[in-house]
Amino acid sequence: MTDIPAYFRYWGKAKKDPEQSGPAYHLLPYHCLDVAAVGFWLLEPDKELCQRLASRLSLSPEWLQQFFVFCLMLHDLGKFLRGFQGLVPHMSPKLVEPDSRCDYLVRHDALGIGLWIKVLEKQLEDLISKHELSLLRPWLEIVFGHHGQPLETSKAKKAVRSHSLEEDEIAAEAFVRAVINEWMPDLEPLEAIDKSSFKLASWQLAGVAVLADWLGSDQQHFLYSDTETSLTTYWQSVALPSAEQALASAAFLPKSIRPFNSITDQFDFITSPTPLQNYAQTVALEAEPQLFILEDVTGAGKTEAAMVLVHRLMAQGVAKGLYVGLPTMATANAMYERLSKSYQSLYGDEVLPSIVLAHGASKQSEAFQQSINLSEQLTDKQYDHDDVSASAYCNQWLADSRKKALLSDVGVGTIDQALLGVLPARHQSLRLLGLADKVLLVDEVHAFDPYMQRLLESLIQAHAAQGGCTILLSATLPFSSRQRFVQAFQLGGGWNINEHRLPVIQEKDAYPLVTQVRQGVIKEEAVETRQSVCRTVKMSRLPDENEVMEKIKTAVEQGQCVCWIRNTVKDARESYQRLTDEEWLAKDKLTLFHSRYAMIDRQAIERDVLARFGKESAQVERDGQVLIATQVVEQSLDLDFDVMITDLAPIDLIIQRAGRLQRHTRDSTGNVISGSEQRATPCLYVLSPDPELVENSQWLTQTLPGTAYVYPDIGKLWRSILQLQKRGSFTMPTDARDLIESVYGIDAVDIPEYLEHASMEAFAEQKVQRSMGEFNLLCMERGYSYKSAAHNSGWDEDIHIPTRLGAETVDVVLVKEVEGKLQPYADSGAYLWALSQIKIPKAEWKKAEKLISPEWKQRIDTLKEQVSALKWLEIWPLVAELQSVYDEKDGWNFGKEAL
């Protein structure tokens, strides 16, 4: 052993199961080279990623590759310290022995930067000058932060001595010297790098470091080795070829893009493009980052128009893939099913691009589960509760589509997964890296509250900063929101708005409208809309629920199908219960649909609702049917009702709800036809107090007591019904812009004095929400450093960082007792525990769980120990006295006070 370098006595990876065949550990120097080899292939000089980063830093791609690979070789220096080495004692007599004097209270990634600053910088001054070491340190901070978050160096420096022995520091120094002598390039180019440019590039470099570490920890490609050989031999004969195989297996290879011909070639079901779709296939595009905002009525083909723009941008070489962010899991599921049938048209026939669904309940989507094939792989030992091995994270990555989606060729999911890229959440850098060469397509942007809108603005800015294109879709968007999105894109593109006097948006009246933004240019172009969606909708106000009941009765007697959208679950459930007691309505003609169902029941109800009221439904399914629903039918579901009733809501949501009224062309009995609409002129009924009679501050709550909880800006509600009542009808798309601005615009009519206080409180709350977004956001200009999260309490797991505000909820799994054993409530399909899950308001759950007896709590604890997937979830046993709280038709119903 005397001729063998001391650094070969340290392990870098240890198997979870020592009984597995082959070596029980992987030598630390080899793991360091494995990870660097992945970085070598990720940053090949002819790849877009390397060229983009090199251009931003004014470096040659060749030098950047060589230098960052050198940095990656040092990423796990903290594992040389005895505190880490002692985590898995007595693996081999060849290795260093544990020492009881060395603690392991600080993770190895933090120990690495501490070791470098506290010890190695001083020891290496004979090879690297002090000035060069100062330039090198920020780069090493990036690779030391390879577990997904930057490190707090002050704490790391203090921990080194209590975690190490002198021989550990000597071994680490020997390894670093060997790497420097063999692989470190001339450091002179570091001098010329602009600090601001480096800080912006550091986020993507950090993502490269995380990805390299994860892929470099894959035992399927990097086999464990405990036999000493020279570092150069291992690099050439093992590390580089293994890394190339790992990247090929992970499908991180460039895909050929299919040339764009026409929308009819891209979508075989389109024979005659809508005006918006025709715009998308003919508008002049430049080979540079661009922002598009598409505003058009529901049913105008916005999604297909956006996909045409995506295809053309990809064909121009501006992007290599796509991520679609939507406001809800339901909209994401619907979009996934649509895109999974057409996304391959973006790529050449010789490649198989990947598509992934990304949200917290993706495993509950049958369409997604049928389209994936996730392979299992061996896992390294998880060393400590706060020090998860990279391969454990890698396994989670491959199985957790919420993260993988941002690296797949095409990802579809909730916008939350992308918003985490601009929040201090672990692995946010990987999310930004995944988005870097993709078009970010965000649908239903009008549905975002002030908090989410502020996060989205920051995401657009960050995406533009890394050369990305963004497309935003909305049926209706206030002028002020459109202005913020445009400005965010301009700032991200590095265009100083004040100095260069860049153009600002001007168009306040045109609708439908497309806004196109690129460097120094804003183009606003009004487009026509499809004639079939141009229509006039009558409006009639209903003053109370008795009037609503009469309207439903009349419609049922005439064989029409009806939907009543209620603003709260409580109101929906009470209206449903009232209708079940009516003799004139058969029980099989009434359906309740809200958000408080176990997923398996929600999926069943959704399928039933689509069968009764969907595009293909006929008179036999629709005759006299009544649906009582909440906002779950507001978006994504292609439903068509003869009669639509809605509780008062903000004008943009009323317009959205009206889009489900006589949505498809039908004859007088409700059957789909190809000719002109034969039903009577559509009329939207709005349950609302009279806007002309505001006699006190209880104007709204006397009629809709729960609505103020959901939509607290009563002034906007008042303006909405005032405009509708004055007009008596509205025509789409002609009146859309004026309706929106009459409620949200700066020239909107003053609200009554009695409602001012509530409206001002709501306005103040909106300001608070936006400020909270600002407070939680990363300071991207500070670069990948711990201080970039200075506005908040620091970095955390993504499950603890809010991407949206609202009442806190808990995930509850329903269980039933079968032959003395607790089983999932769901009894069919894959992932039964996930299908048995339901979200409950936290305040309500705290009251409910008090009813669970100590005996049942003990059985629940035992179940959690047996089923690891339930460890962090709450459990509700559907037994005895607890069973009445949930019903497959009624959903979760704990107490009559729950909203």
Order of alpha helices (4+ residues) and beta strands (2+ residues): beta-beta-alpha-alpha-alpha-alpha-alpha-alpha-alpha-alpha-alpha-alpha-alpha-alpha-alpha-beta-alpha-beta-alpha-beta-alpha-alpha-alpha-beta-alpha-alpha-beta-alpha-beta-alpha-alpha-beta-beta-beta-alpha-beta-alpha-beta-alpha-alpha-beta-beta-alpha-beta-alpha-alpha-beta-alpha-alpha-beta-beta-alpha-beta-alpha-alpha-beta-beta-beta
